Amino acid sequence: MHIIFLCRGTNTVSLRSAISRHRRNPVLHYMAIICAKYLRAYDNQFNWDINTNGESYFARSVLESIPGVVFDVGANVGTYTSMCLSISDATAVHSFEISPPTFVTLKQACANIQNARLNCFGLGAVNQEIKIYHARDSTDRTSILPVADGFKREVLESKIRTGDAYMTENRIEKISILKIDAEGADLNVLLGFSDAFDSNRIAAVQFEHGEPDIESRTLLKDKLYFLHSKKLRTFRLFPNCLEEIKQYDYSIEDFRGSNYVALTNTTAEFLARQIS
């Protein structure tokens, strides 16, 4: 009855006001919760399962068109590394894990996997020694930032190198996929590949944007502007398609965890069927 009353004879502005005034109504409150959950699912947010959130789909699509080397920055326990190396078109995966304790687990998980190059350091904007905040009970939450999310952390020593320096030292000419999951430091990782982007040596990028970026004071705008300055096209990642972000708008600024990708024009042409 309340809902029928609110919707009858009202324009959009007054309807919004009426809904807000009745926010304590149990029915409307329950509807708001259901709608919020629906929208999170619709927008592919807070889904970190690589087999259902589009990460596996994206990796296979790119590697089928552009076989080659994958960089897994923020490898954690090796789930993404293992997935990529199950794709025959991945010639090698260079994995980077900044937490020494987590690196031990990564090394054990990838012990019998060929073509996995494991590195116990992170990538960033500059070469440096650094303190990290290791989350023992949820290693995927380890960060260079003291994130206040309720998980206990211990401070450890680690180091960071730039992607450009690593590519030069290891004579890596081109990267097919640069995957970044650096818990609020994704922009720093991108900055460390500036020369590689300028020379068109990275075909595709996948990165996250979410709650840890609040701690690093990084907007989605910052990441998109950097990538656009390097002549890459940016997209939201969904389970079976890519939705292009042609121009930044305040309405897309959102810290509810999502995956994004960036492609060179050539890579975008290869993946044209997946782009909406």
Secondary structure as GFF3:
##gff-version 3
##sequence-region A 1 276
A	DSSP	alpha_helix	2	7	.	.	.	ID=ss1
A	DSSP	alpha_helix	12	21	.	.	.	ID=ss2
A	DSSP	alpha_helix	26	42	.	.	.	ID=ss3
A	DSSP	alpha_helix	55	65	.	.	.	ID=ss4
A	DSSP	beta_strand	68	73	.	.	.	ID=ss5
A	DSSP	alpha_helix	79	85	.	.	.	ID=ss6
A	DSSP	beta_strand	90	96	.	.	.	ID=ss7
A	DSSP	alpha_helix	100	109	.	.	.	ID=ss8
A	DSSP	beta_strand	116	119	.	.	.	ID=ss9
A	DSSP	beta_strand	122	124	.	.	.	ID=ss10
A	DSSP	beta_strand	128	135	.	.	.	ID=ss11
A	DSSP	three_ten_helix	139	141	.	.	.	ID=ss12
A	DSSP	beta_strand	153	162	.	.	.	ID=ss13
A	DSSP	alpha_helix	163	169	.	.	.	ID=ss14
A	DSSP	beta_strand	175	180	.	.	.	ID=ss15
A	DSSP	alpha_helix	186	191	.	.	.	ID=ss16
A	DSSP	alpha_helix	194	198	.	.	.	ID=ss17
A	DSSP	beta_strand	202	209	.	.	.	ID=ss18
A	DSSP	alpha_helix	212	215	.	.	.	ID=ss19
A	DSSP	alpha_helix	220	229	.	.	.	ID=ss20
A	DSSP	beta_strand	233	238	.	.	.	ID=ss21
A	DSSP	beta_strand	241	245	.	.	.	ID=ss22
A	DSSP	three_ten_helix	250	252	.	.	.	ID=ss23
A	DSSP	beta_strand	258	263	.	.	.	ID=ss24
A	DSSP	alpha_helix	265	270	.	.	.	ID=ss25
A	DSSP	three_ten_helix	272	274	.	.	.	ID=ss26
###
